[in-house]
Amino acid sequence: MTTPVFLFAGLILVVVLVWLGLRRLWRLAEAANGADWGGKWINRIDGLIRLLLRHYHRFQCQPVPLPEAGPALVVANHVSGLDSLMMIAACNRPVRFIIAIEEYNRFGLRWLFRLGGCIPVDRKSRDDTAFQAALDALKRGEVVGLFPQGGIHDPKDPPPRLRRGVARLASLSGAPVYPVYISGIRAEGHVIRSVILRSHARLESFPPIECHLQEESECLQALAKILNKSWN
């Protein structure tokens, strides 16, 4: 008769330890939080992202010098599923990402993308709903993150031509463009594996480019020099 009692006591002990562990984790996440997303839980997720990168992926970064207020575009080369997390951790303001609709609808993650205000885009469609949503966000003074190279790109392959959307968004909104260069990812070319496999992740930040004051071709050329750095 004593065995069930010990099992029950053991279960209670495990529950208590898990609860205490989670409480400590939330406190650490709150301390690590670096941007105000407007809610306690999303701010904790921000902190968890920064803890994951700092302690597991050995993240080294130069913070993106965003203005305290006003619109801004943050753009990066796209080599893995870890890229957007690195961009979030390098910014002191919330970043709304334009992401492929197939990633937005990935099982178990859609709630997180919705919570973070991500903007899904169907790359096979000519519908400009995502573009307009991003432009509206910029006009409200928000920060929008995107990857002008399109989908995930293996740095060993020739760099793709940058998409014009970033220059158009900058021109129509007047937002400065803050380019960053990502490297040190162990599982380049992968989404989930890049988050699981430990890296020496690095993010290099560059001064903003005032694309709205330039011709579209000049803007894209200036960005290409940074985002295609490994081939320059």
ZADO-1210 file (C-alpha; in nm, 4 decimals, padded with zeros to 6 digits):
<atoms>
<atom x="00.0000" y="00.0000" z="00.0000" code="MET" pos="1"/>
<atom x="00.2948" y="00.2321" z="00.0467" code="THR" pos="2"/>
<atom x="00.4066" y="00.2162" z="-00.3173" code="THR" pos="3"/>
<atom x="00.1193" y="00.4308" z="-00.4545" code="PRO" pos="4"/>
<atom x="00.1864" y="00.6856" z="-00.1786" code="VAL" pos="5"/>
<atom x="00.5515" y="00.7139" z="-00.2754" code="PHE" pos="6"/>
<atom x="00.4596" y="00.7394" z="-00.6448" code="LEU" pos="7"/>
<atom x="00.2106" y="01.0149" z="-00.5704" code="PHE" pos="8"/>
<atom x="00.4641" y="01.2000" z="-00.3539" code="ALA" pos="9"/>
<atom x="00.7239" y="01.1636" z="-00.6292" code="GLY" pos="10"/>
<atom x="00.4810" y="01.3038" z="-00.8853" code="LEU" pos="11"/>
<atom x="00.4051" y="01.6012" z="-00.6626" code="ILE" pos="12"/>
<atom x="00.7781" y="01.6610" z="-00.6164" code="LEU" pos="13"/>
<atom x="00.8358" y="01.6562" z="-00.9933" code="VAL" pos="14"/>
<atom x="00.5486" y="01.8997" z="-01.0501" code="VAL" pos="15"/>
<atom x="00.6849" y="02.1355" z="-00.7836" code="VAL" pos="16"/>
<atom x="01.0373" y="02.1220" z="-00.9295" code="LEU" pos="17"/>
<atom x="00.9077" y="02.1878" z="-01.2797" code="VAL" pos="18"/>
<atom x="00.6999" y="02.4787" z="-01.1520" code="TRP" pos="19"/>
<atom x="00.9977" y="02.6274" z="-00.9676" code="LEU" pos="20"/>
<atom x="01.2153" y="02.5783" z="-01.2752" code="GLY" pos="21"/>
<atom x="00.9643" y="02.7544" z="-01.4974" code="LEU" pos="22"/>
<atom x="00.9350" y="03.0421" z="-01.2520" code="ARG" pos="23"/>
<atom x="01.3110" y="03.0867" z="-01.2602" code="ARG" pos="24"/>
<atom x="01.3144" y="03.0613" z="-01.6385" code="LEU" pos="25"/>
<atom x="01.0464" y="03.3311" z="-01.6687" code="TRP" pos="26"/>
<atom x="01.2417" y="03.5581" z="-01.4354" code="ARG" pos="27"/>
<atom x="01.5549" y="03.5111" z="-01.6465" code="LEU" pos="28"/>
<atom x="01.3536" y="03.5752" z="-01.9635" code="ALA" pos="29"/>
<atom x="01.2070" y="03.8950" z="-01.8192" code="GLU" pos="30"/>
<atom x="01.5562" y="04.0145" z="-01.7272" code="ALA" pos="31"/>
<atom x="01.6880" y="03.9344" z="-02.0764" code="ALA" pos="32"/>
<atom x="01.3978" y="04.1019" z="-02.2591" code="ASN" pos="33"/>
<atom x="01.5327" y="04.3798" z="-02.4814" code="GLY" pos="34"/>
<atom x="01.2260" y="04.5204" z="-02.6607" code="ALA" pos="35"/>
<atom x="00.8755" y="04.6094" z="-02.5494" code="ASP" pos="36"/>
<atom x="00.6319" y="04.4096" z="-02.7637" code="TRP" pos="37"/>
<atom x="00.3322" y="04.5316" z="-02.5649" code="GLY" pos="38"/>
<atom x="00.2571" y="04.2208" z="-02.3588" code="GLY" pos="39"/>
<atom x="00.4073" y="04.0190" z="-02.0743" code="LYS" pos="40"/>
<atom x="00.4179" y="03.6847" z="-02.2543" code="TRP" pos="41"/>
<atom x="00.5534" y="03.8111" z="-02.5862" code="ILE" pos="42"/>
<atom x="00.8185" y="04.0061" z="-02.3937" code="ASN" pos="43"/>
<atom x="00.9150" y="03.6837" z="-02.2159" code="ARG" pos="44"/>
<atom x="00.9459" y="03.5096" z="-02.5527" code="ILE" pos="45"/>
<atom x="01.1752" y="03.7925" z="-02.6647" code="ASP" pos="46"/>
<atom x="01.3875" y="03.7268" z="-02.3569" code="GLY" pos="47"/>
<atom x="01.3945" y="03.3511" z="-02.4224" code="LEU" pos="48"/>
<atom x="01.5138" y="03.4140" z="-02.7787" code="ILE" pos="49"/>
<atom x="01.7995" y="03.6276" z="-02.6496" code="ARG" pos="50"/>
<atom x="01.8923" y="03.3677" z="-02.3867" code="LEU" pos="51"/>
<atom x="01.8909" y="03.0885" z="-02.6467" code="LEU" pos="52"/>
<atom x="02.1171" y="03.2831" z="-02.8795" code="LEU" pos="53"/>
<atom x="02.3513" y="03.4093" z="-02.6100" code="ARG" pos="54"/>
<atom x="02.4057" y="03.0877" z="-02.4171" code="HIS" pos="55"/>
<atom x="02.3460" y="02.8145" z="-02.6758" code="TYR" pos="56"/>
<atom x="02.4389" y="02.9654" z="-03.0114" code="HIS" pos="57"/>
<atom x="02.7215" y="03.1791" z="-02.8659" code="ARG" pos="58"/>
<atom x="02.5730" y="03.4814" z="-03.0376" code="PHE" pos="59"/>
<atom x="02.7927" y="03.7804" z="-03.1113" code="GLN" pos="60"/>
<atom x="02.6291" y="04.0865" z="-03.2584" code="CYS" pos="61"/>
<atom x="02.6543" y="04.4543" z="-03.3204" code="GLN" pos="62"/>
<atom x="02.3190" y="04.6068" z="-03.2153" code="PRO" pos="63"/>
<atom x="02.1168" y="04.7618" z="-03.4946" code="VAL" pos="64"/>
<atom x="02.1210" y="05.1417" z="-03.4301" code="PRO" pos="65"/>
<atom x="01.7467" y="05.1906" z="-03.4706" code="LEU" pos="66"/>
<atom x="01.5905" y="05.5295" z="-03.3945" code="PRO" pos="67"/>
<atom x="01.3841" y="05.5459" z="-03.0767" code="GLU" pos="68"/>
<atom x="01.0720" y="05.6049" z="-03.2845" code="ALA" pos="69"/>
<atom x="00.9653" y="05.6158" z="-03.6465" code="GLY" pos="70"/>
<atom x="00.9680" y="05.3686" z="-03.9336" code="PRO" pos="71"/>
<atom x="01.2663" y="05.1501" z="-04.0156" code="ALA" pos="72"/>
<atom x="01.3442" y="04.8539" z="-04.2394" code="LEU" pos="73"/>
<atom x="01.5887" y="04.5903" z="-04.1149" code="VAL" pos="74"/>
<atom x="01.7175" y="04.3614" z="-04.3898" code="VAL" pos="75"/>
<atom x="01.9567" y="04.0662" z="-04.3892" code="ALA" pos="76"/>
<atom x="02.1010" y="03.7889" z="-04.5996" code="ASN" pos="77"/>
<atom x="01.8957" y="03.4728" z="-04.5507" code="HIS" pos="78"/>
<atom x="02.0883" y="03.1539" z="-04.4716" code="VAL" pos="79"/>
<atom x="01.8757" y="02.9685" z="-04.2111" code="SER" pos="80"/>
<atom x="01.5738" y="02.9581" z="-03.9854" code="GLY" pos="81"/>
<atom x="01.7790" y="03.1222" z="-03.7112" code="LEU" pos="82"/>
<atom x="01.8155" y="03.4503" z="-03.9023" code="ASP" pos="83"/>
<atom x="01.4973" y="03.6230" z="-03.7862" code="SER" pos="84"/>
<atom x="01.5709" y="03.5343" z="-03.4218" code="LEU" pos="85"/>
<atom x="01.9140" y="03.6927" z="-03.4555" code="MET" pos="86"/>
<atom x="01.7621" y="04.0084" z="-03.6018" code="MET" pos="87"/>
<atom x="01.5143" y="04.0290" z="-03.3136" code="ILE" pos="88"/>
<atom x="01.7975" y="03.9932" z="-03.0611" code="ALA" pos="89"/>
<atom x="01.9977" y="04.2681" z="-03.2329" code="ALA" pos="90"/>
<atom x="01.7135" y="04.5228" z="-03.2113" code="CYS" pos="91"/>
<atom x="01.5787" y="04.7220" z="-02.9162" code="ASN" pos="92"/>
<atom x="01.2365" y="04.7577" z="-03.0808" code="ARG" pos="93"/>
<atom x="00.9854" y="04.4942" z="-03.1969" code="PRO" pos="94"/>
<atom x="01.0388" y="04.3783" z="-03.5550" code="VAL" pos="95"/>
<atom x="00.7497" y="04.2663" z="-03.7776" code="ARG" pos="96"/>
<atom x="00.8714" y="04.0161" z="-04.0346" code="PHE" pos="97"/>
<atom x="00.7498" y="03.9474" z="-04.3848" code="ILE" pos="98"/>
<atom x="00.7692" y="03.5685" z="-04.4095" code="ILE" pos="99"/>
<atom x="00.6718" y="03.3068" z="-04.6664" code="ALA" pos="100"/>
<atom x="00.3192" y="03.1820" z="-04.6138" code="ILE" pos="101"/>
<atom x="00.4370" y="02.8188" z="-04.5981" code="GLU" pos="102"/>
<atom x="00.6562" y="02.9102" z="-04.2993" code="GLU" pos="103"/>
<atom x="00.3772" y="03.1178" z="-04.1420" code="TYR" pos="104"/>
<atom x="00.1467" y="02.8143" z="-04.1583" code="ASN" pos="105"/>
<atom x="00.4070" y="02.5701" z="-04.0228" code="ARG" pos="106"/>
<atom x="00.2399" y="02.3335" z="-03.7741" code="PHE" pos="107"/>
<atom x="00.2621" y="02.4492" z="-03.4143" code="GLY" pos="108"/>
<atom x="00.4194" y="02.7870" z="-03.4939" code="LEU" pos="109"/>
<atom x="00.1406" y="02.9917" z="-03.6479" code="ARG" pos="110"/>
<atom x="00.0266" y="03.1209" z="-03.3074" code="TRP" pos="111"/>
<atom x="00.3778" y="03.2519" z="-03.2431" code="LEU" pos="112"/>
<atom x="00.4031" y="03.4251" z="-03.5809" code="PHE" pos="113"/>
<atom x="00.0621" y="03.5851" z="-03.5255" code="ARG" pos="114"/>
<atom x="00.1648" y="03.6974" z="-03.1775" code="LEU" pos="115"/>
<atom x="00.4771" y="03.8590" z="-03.3234" code="GLY" pos="116"/>
<atom x="00.2773" y="04.0409" z="-03.5913" code="GLY" pos="117"/>
<atom x="00.4429" y="03.8599" z="-03.8824" code="CYS" pos="118"/>
<atom x="00.3137" y="03.9351" z="-04.2309" code="ILE" pos="119"/>
<atom x="00.2690" y="03.6236" z="-04.4500" code="PRO" pos="120"/>
<atom x="00.3422" y="03.6519" z="-04.8216" code="VAL" pos="121"/>
<atom x="00.2628" y="03.4072" z="-05.1014" code="ASP" pos="122"/>
<atom x="00.5702" y="03.4253" z="-05.3208" code="ARG" pos="123"/>
<atom x="00.3865" y="03.2517" z="-05.6069" code="LYS" pos="124"/>
<atom x="00.1069" y="03.5079" z="-05.6166" code="SER" pos="125"/>
<atom x="00.0920" y="03.8606" z="-05.7562" code="ARG" pos="126"/>
<atom x="-00.1329" y="03.9680" z="-05.4697" code="ASP" pos="127"/>
<atom x="00.0175" y="04.2776" z="-05.3021" code="ASP" pos="128"/>
<atom x="-00.1656" y="04.2339" z="-04.9693" code="THR" pos="129"/>
<atom x="00.1573" y="04.1585" z="-04.7807" code="ALA" pos="130"/>
<atom x="00.3341" y="04.4552" z="-04.9401" code="PHE" pos="131"/>
<atom x="00.0497" y="04.6873" z="-04.8411" code="GLN" pos="132"/>
<atom x="00.0434" y="04.5489" z="-04.4857" code="ALA" pos="133"/>
<atom x="00.4173" y="04.6137" z="-04.4529" code="ALA" pos="134"/>
<atom x="00.3797" y="04.9642" z="-04.5935" code="LEU" pos="135"/>
<atom x="00.0942" y="05.0384" z="-04.3518" code="ASP" pos="136"/>
<atom x="00.3102" y="04.9173" z="-04.0613" code="ALA" pos="137"/>
<atom x="00.5940" y="05.1481" z="-04.1674" code="LEU" pos="138"/>
<atom x="00.3561" y="05.4421" z="-04.1985" code="LYS" pos="139"/>
<atom x="00.2490" y="05.3729" z="-03.8391" code="ARG" pos="140"/>
<atom x="00.6139" y="05.4094" z="-03.7377" code="GLY" pos="141"/>
<atom x="00.6886" y="05.0399" z="-03.6878" code="GLU" pos="142"/>
<atom x="00.9996" y="04.8359" z="-03.7706" code="VAL" pos="143"/>
<atom x="00.9694" y="04.5805" z="-04.0511" code="VAL" pos="144"/>
<atom x="01.2203" y="04.3028" z="-04.1156" code="GLY" pos="145"/>
<atom x="01.2643" y="04.1224" z="-04.4454" code="LEU" pos="146"/>
<atom x="01.5050" y="03.9214" z="-04.6568" code="PHE" pos="147"/>
<atom x="01.5538" y="04.0779" z="-05.0019" code="PRO" pos="148"/>
<atom x="01.7255" y="03.7620" z="-05.1298" code="GLN" pos="149"/>
<atom x="01.3901" y="03.5823" z="-05.1086" code="GLY" pos="150"/>
<atom x="01.4030" y="03.2303" z="-04.9652" code="GLY" pos="151"/>
<atom x="01.6864" y="03.0750" z="-04.7678" code="ILE" pos="152"/>
<atom x="02.0046" y="03.0963" z="-04.9727" code="HIS" pos="153"/>
<atom x="02.3155" y="02.8807" z="-04.9404" code="ASP" pos="154"/>
<atom x="02.6140" y="03.1202" z="-04.9184" code="PRO" pos="155"/>
<atom x="02.8163" y="02.8754" z="-05.1292" code="LYS" pos="156"/>
<atom x="02.5835" y="02.9356" z="-05.4247" code="ASP" pos="157"/>
<atom x="02.5917" y="03.2490" z="-05.6413" code="PRO" pos="158"/>
<atom x="02.3875" y="03.5229" z="-05.4719" code="PRO" pos="159"/>
<atom x="02.0352" y="03.5786" z="-05.6033" code="PRO" pos="160"/>
<atom x="01.9261" y="03.9116" z="-05.7403" code="ARG" pos="161"/>
<atom x="01.7748" y="04.1252" z="-05.4667" code="LEU" pos="162"/>
<atom x="01.4008" y="04.1772" z="-05.4862" code="ARG" pos="163"/>
<atom x="01.2747" y="04.5273" z="-05.5534" code="ARG" pos="164"/>
<atom x="01.0203" y="04.5292" z="-05.2704" code="GLY" pos="165"/>
<atom x="01.2644" y="04.6658" z="-05.0127" code="VAL" pos="166"/>
<atom x="01.3470" y="04.9684" z="-05.2294" code="ALA" pos="167"/>
<atom x="00.9802" y="05.0318" z="-05.3024" code="ARG" pos="168"/>
<atom x="00.8875" y="05.0115" z="-04.9328" code="LEU" pos="169"/>
<atom x="01.1676" y="05.2526" z="-04.8437" code="ALA" pos="170"/>
<atom x="01.0703" y="05.4939" z="-05.1201" code="SER" pos="171"/>
<atom x="00.6991" y="05.5005" z="-05.0336" code="LEU" pos="172"/>
<atom x="00.7426" y="05.5188" z="-04.6559" code="SER" pos="173"/>
<atom x="01.0611" y="05.7241" z="-04.6226" code="GLY" pos="174"/>
<atom x="01.1986" y="05.4609" z="-04.3861" code="ALA" pos="175"/>
<atom x="01.5774" y="05.4198" z="-04.3599" code="PRO" pos="176"/>
<atom x="01.7093" y="05.0709" z="-04.4377" code="VAL" pos="177"/>
<atom x="01.9345" y="04.9037" z="-04.1797" code="TYR" pos="178"/>
<atom x="02.1318" y="04.6184" z="-04.3401" code="PRO" pos="179"/>
<atom x="02.2848" y="04.3381" z="-04.1327" code="VAL" pos="180"/>
<atom x="02.5029" y="04.0455" z="-04.2357" code="TYR" pos="181"/>
<atom x="02.4539" y="03.7033" z="-04.0765" code="ILE" pos="182"/>
<atom x="02.7217" y="03.4317" z="-04.0567" code="SER" pos="183"/>
<atom x="02.8493" y="03.1516" z="-03.8359" code="GLY" pos="184"/>
<atom x="02.5396" y="02.9317" z="-03.8715" code="ILE" pos="185"/>
<atom x="02.6181" y="02.5629" z="-03.8465" code="ARG" pos="186"/>
<atom x="02.3178" y="02.4313" z="-04.0405" code="ALA" pos="187"/>
<atom x="02.3103" y="02.6759" z="-04.3297" code="GLU" pos="188"/>
<atom x="02.0235" y="02.6145" z="-04.5685" code="GLY" pos="189"/>
<atom x="01.7956" y="02.4618" z="-04.3033" code="HIS" pos="190"/>
<atom x="01.5111" y="02.5965" z="-04.0915" code="VAL" pos="191"/>
<atom x="01.4652" y="02.3717" z="-03.7862" code="ILE" pos="192"/>
<atom x="01.8139" y="02.2162" z="-03.7838" code="ARG" pos="193"/>
<atom x="01.9734" y="02.5604" z="-03.7655" code="SER" pos="194"/>
<atom x="01.7879" y="02.6285" z="-03.4400" code="VAL" pos="195"/>
<atom x="01.8720" y="02.2874" z="-03.2902" code="ILE" pos="196"/>
<atom x="02.2383" y="02.2537" z="-03.3922" code="LEU" pos="197"/>
<atom x="02.4704" y="02.4770" z="-03.1937" code="ARG" pos="198"/>
<atom x="02.6409" y="02.7571" z="-03.3854" code="SER" pos="199"/>
<atom x="02.8846" y="03.0443" z="-03.3444" code="HIS" pos="200"/>
<atom x="02.6210" y="03.2851" z="-03.4708" code="ALA" pos="201"/>
<atom x="02.7331" y="03.6347" z="-03.5711" code="ARG" pos="202"/>
<atom x="02.5453" y="03.9441" z="-03.6853" code="LEU" pos="203"/>
<atom x="02.7269" y="04.2443" z="-03.8259" code="GLU" pos="204"/>
<atom x="02.5340" y="04.5706" z="-03.8353" code="SER" pos="205"/>
<atom x="02.5872" y="04.8526" z="-04.0860" code="PHE" pos="206"/>
<atom x="02.4860" y="05.2211" z="-04.0959" code="PRO" pos="207"/>
<atom x="02.1422" y="05.2941" z="-04.2407" code="PRO" pos="208"/>
<atom x="02.0945" y="05.3541" z="-04.6111" code="ILE" pos="209"/>
<atom x="01.8533" y="05.6311" z="-04.7082" code="GLU" pos="210"/>
<atom x="01.7046" y="05.4451" z="-05.0004" code="CYS" pos="211"/>
<atom x="01.4141" y="05.6887" z="-05.0331" code="HIS" pos="212"/>
<atom x="01.6676" y="05.9532" z="-05.1405" code="LEU" pos="213"/>
<atom x="01.8239" y="05.7287" z="-05.4068" code="GLN" pos="214"/>
<atom x="01.7295" y="05.5673" z="-05.7326" code="GLU" pos="215"/>
<atom x="01.5999" y="05.2140" z="-05.6888" code="GLU" pos="216"/>
<atom x="01.9034" y="05.0655" z="-05.8674" code="SER" pos="217"/>
<atom x="02.1431" y="05.2574" z="-05.6396" code="GLU" pos="218"/>
<atom x="01.9628" y="05.1336" z="-05.3296" code="CYS" pos="219"/>
<atom x="01.9688" y="04.7694" z="-05.4400" code="LEU" pos="220"/>
<atom x="02.3336" y="04.7948" z="-05.5410" code="GLN" pos="221"/>
<atom x="02.4319" y="04.9353" z="-05.2009" code="ALA" pos="222"/>
<atom x="02.2397" y="04.6594" z="-05.0227" code="LEU" pos="223"/>
<atom x="02.3845" y="04.3882" z="-05.2458" code="ALA" pos="224"/>
<atom x="02.7392" y="04.4885" z="-05.1465" code="LYS" pos="225"/>
<atom x="02.6515" y="04.4032" z="-04.7865" code="ILE" pos="226"/>
<atom x="02.4076" y="04.1138" z="-04.8155" code="LEU" pos="227"/>
<atom x="02.6199" y="03.9364" z="-05.0777" code="ASN" pos="228"/>
<atom x="02.9378" y="04.0044" z="-04.8828" code="LYS" pos="229"/>
<atom x="03.0727" y="03.6515" z="-04.9140" code="SER" pos="230"/>
<atom x="03.0802" y="03.6919" z="-05.2934" code="TRP" pos="231"/>
<atom x="03.2132" y="04.0490" z="-05.3158" code="ASN" pos="232"/>
</atoms>
